[in-house]
Amino acid sequence: MQIIPAIDIIDGQAVRLEQGDYDKVSLYHKYPLEVAKKFEDAGLKRLHLVDLDGAKTGKVKNWKVLEEIAARTSLLVDFGGGIKSEKDVKIVFNSGAVLATIGSIAVKDEPEFEKWLLQFGADKFLLGADVKEEKIVISGWQETTEITVYDFIQKYTEHGVQQIFCTDVKKDGRLEGPSIDLYKKIIGRFPVLNLIASGGVSSIKDLEELRKVGCKGVIVGKAIYENKISLVELQKINTQ
């Protein structure tokens, strides 16, 4: 199981939101590159970089941060937030992202996303499945759809998407533990899926449980910044 640290960006700085609420912002570091270098020094290989300004405005904003991290570290970066057009996708890849992270547009404009899958390759996208009561939520978690997470995964794995990360919005940013039961159900239905857990991780024990249920990766954010999990501990578990 791969440990994937997260950095969320507003105005070029590393921040965290609680449950996606832009009114509940915590500033963690002015310089995201320095944070990324600490992850690299700890032996971590990947980075989940989220452009919160982009997510809010619907247009990629913080691509310069991506460019700097991609150029000055060896981290494999997936980048998301505000990717709504083919132009945005190109900006993300040209700025050094290995994967483009896609969310709402996979629900709101399926033909456009399917076009990108053909044009750039399905293996170039990390698909986000944000869920509430097993239903997909979009638009910064403000809108709940009638699409089940299982139908969503089924549709896009048939289109060749290989990596999906799933966030239970009730868990995100609360350090109360991940949605183990939800991930068990998903893996039970899609045993070969490269499923990445996201949200709620608060301890090394949580990571061990996610590994046991079969998650291939886990995105960790607040637990690192709040010193619930140390980089030394992450380095150990990442090499097991």
C-alpha positions in Angstrom: 0.0 0.0 0.0 1.4 3.3 -1.1 1.3 6.3 1.3 0.4 9.5 -0.6 0.8 12.8 1.3 -1.5 15.6 0.4 -0.9 19.3 0.0 -3.9 21.6 -0.5 -3.1 25.0 -2.0 -4.8 28.5 -1.6 -3.0 31.6 -2.9 0.2 29.5 -3.4 0.3 28.4 0.3 -0.2 25.0 1.9 -3.5 24.9 3.8 -6.2 22.5 5.1 -10.0 22.8 5.0 -12.3 21.1 7.4 -14.9 19.1 5.4 -14.3 21.2 2.3 -15.4 24.4 4.1 -13.5 27.5 2.8 -14.5 29.3 5.9 -12.5 26.8 8.0 -9.0 27.2 6.6 -5.8 26.4 8.5 -2.5 27.7 7.1 0.2 25.1 7.5 3.1 26.5 5.4 3.8 29.5 3.2 6.0 27.4 0.9 4.5 24.1 -0.4 7.9 23.2 -2.0 9.5 22.9 1.4 6.7 20.6 2.6 7.1 18.5 -0.5 10.8 18.2 0.0 10.2 16.9 3.6 8.0 14.2 2.1 10.7 13.4 -0.4 13.4 13.2 2.3 11.2 10.8 4.2 11.3 8.4 1.3 7.7 9.0 0.0 7.3 8.7 -3.7 4.0 10.4 -4.5 2.1 13.6 -3.8 -1.5 14.5 -4.0 -1.6 18.2 -4.8 -5.0 20.0 -4.7 -5.6 23.5 -6.2 -8.4 24.7 -3.9 -8.5 28.1 -5.7 -9.0 26.2 -8.9 -11.7 24.0 -7.4 -13.6 27.1 -6.2 -13.3 29.0 -9.5 -13.5 26.2 -12.0 -10.2 27.0 -13.6 -6.7 25.8 -12.8 -4.9 28.5 -10.7 -1.9 27.2 -8.8 -0.1 25.4 -11.6 3.1 27.3 -10.8 3.2 25.5 -7.4 2.9 22.2 -9.4 5.6 23.3 -11.8 8.0 24.1 -9.0 7.4 20.9 -7.0 7.7 18.7 -10.2 10.9 20.4 -11.2 12.6 20.4 -7.9 11.6 17.1 -6.4 11.4 13.5 -7.6 7.8 13.1 -6.3 5.2 11.7 -8.7 2.5 14.4 -8.5 -1.2 14.0 -9.2 -2.8 17.4 -9.5 -6.5 18.4 -9.3 -8.8 21.3 -8.7 -10.5 23.3 -11.4 -9.7 21.0 -14.4 -12.7 21.7 -16.6 -11.3 21.9 -20.1 -8.9 20.3 -22.4 -6.7 23.4 -22.0 -6.6 22.8 -18.2 -5.6 19.2 -18.7 -2.7 20.3 -20.9 -1.6 22.9 -18.4 -1.5 20.3 -15.7 0.6 17.8 -17.7 2.9 20.5 -19.1 3.5 21.7 -15.6 4.8 18.3 -14.6 1.9 16.3 -13.2 2.0 12.5 -13.7 -1.7 12.2 -13.2 -4.6 14.7 -13.6 -7.1 14.4 -10.7 -10.7 14.5 -12.0 -13.9 14.9 -9.9 -17.1 16.7 -10.8 -16.7 16.8 -14.6 -16.8 13.0 -14.7 -20.4 13.5 -13.5 -21.4 16.8 -15.1 -19.9 16.3 -18.5 -19.3 12.6 -19.2 -18.7 13.1 -22.9 -15.9 15.6 -22.3 -14.2 13.4 -19.7 -14.5 10.4 -22.0 -12.9 12.4 -24.8 -9.9 13.1 -22.5 -9.6 9.5 -21.6 -9.2 8.7 -25.3 -7.0 11.6 -26.1 -4.5 11.5 -23.2 -4.9 7.9 -22.1 -7.0 6.6 -19.2 -3.9 5.7 -17.3 -3.1 9.5 -17.0 -6.1 10.2 -14.8 -6.8 9.7 -11.1 -10.6 9.7 -10.6 -12.0 11.1 -7.4 -15.2 9.5 -6.0 -16.4 11.7 -3.2 -19.3 10.0 -1.4 -22.0 10.7 1.2 -24.1 7.7 2.2 -22.6 5.8 -0.8 -23.9 8.4 -3.3 -21.5 10.6 -5.3 -21.3 14.2 -4.3 -19.9 17.0 -6.5 -19.3 20.7 -6.7 -17.2 21.0 -3.6 -19.5 18.5 -1.8 -22.4 20.9 -2.1 -24.5 18.7 -4.4 -25.5 15.1 -3.8 -26.3 13.0 -6.9 -28.3 9.9 -7.2 -25.3 8.0 -8.6 -24.0 5.2 -6.3 -20.3 5.0 -5.9 -20.5 1.4 -7.3 -22.2 2.5 -10.5 -19.7 5.4 -10.8 -16.7 3.0 -10.4 -18.2 0.4 -12.8 -18.7 3.0 -15.6 -15.2 4.5 -15.5 -13.2 1.2 -15.0 -15.0 0.0 -18.1 -13.5 3.1 -19.8 -10.0 2.1 -18.6 -9.5 4.2 -15.5 -7.1 2.4 -13.3 -6.8 4.5 -10.1 -9.7 5.8 -8.1 -9.6 7.5 -4.7 -12.6 7.5 -2.6 -13.4 10.1 0.1 -16.3 9.8 2.6 -17.0 13.5 3.1 -18.3 12.9 6.6 -14.8 11.7 7.6 -12.6 14.2 5.8 -10.6 16.5 8.1 -12.0 15.2 11.3 -9.3 12.7 12.3 -11.9 10.2 13.4 -10.8 7.2 11.3 -11.4 6.2 7.7 -14.5 4.5 6.2 -13.2 1.0 6.5 -16.6 -0.6 5.9 -17.2 1.4 2.7 -13.8 0.4 1.3 -14.4 -3.2 2.2 -17.7 -3.1 0.2 -16.0 -1.4 -2.8 -13.1 -3.9 -2.9 -15.5 -6.7 -2.5 -17.2 -5.7 -5.7 -14.1 -4.6 -7.5 -11.3 -6.8 -6.3 -8.7 -5.8 -8.8 -9.4 -2.0 -8.5 -6.5 0.2 -7.6 -8.5 1.9 -4.8 -6.9 4.7 -2.8 -8.5 5.6 0.5 -8.9 9.3 1.5 -10.2 11.0 4.5 -10.3 10.5 8.3 -6.8 8.9 8.7 -5.6 9.7 12.2 -3.1 7.0 13.2 -0.7 4.3 12.0 -3.4 1.8 13.2 -5.8 3.3 10.6 -3.2 2.8 7.9 -2.7 -0.9 8.9 -6.5 -1.5 8.8 -6.6 0.0 5.3 -3.8 -2.2 4.2 -5.6 -5.3 5.6 -8.9 -4.5 3.7 -6.9 -4.3 0.4 -6.5 -0.6 -0.3 -3.7 0.0 -2.8 -2.9 3.5 -1.5 -4.0 6.0 1.1 -4.0 9.8 0.9 -2.9 11.4 4.2 -3.1 15.1 5.0 -4.2 16.5 8.3 -2.8 13.6 10.4 0.7 14.6 9.2 0.2 18.3 9.7 -1.4 17.8 13.2 1.5 15.5 14.1 -0.8 12.5 14.6 1.5 10.5 12.3 5.2 11.3 11.9 7.2 11.2 8.7 9.4 8.6 10.3 6.4 6.3 10.9 5.2 6.8 7.3 8.7 6.0 6.0 8.6 2.7 7.9 5.1 1.6 6.7 5.8 2.7 3.1 8.7 0.3 2.9 7.0 -2.7 4.5 
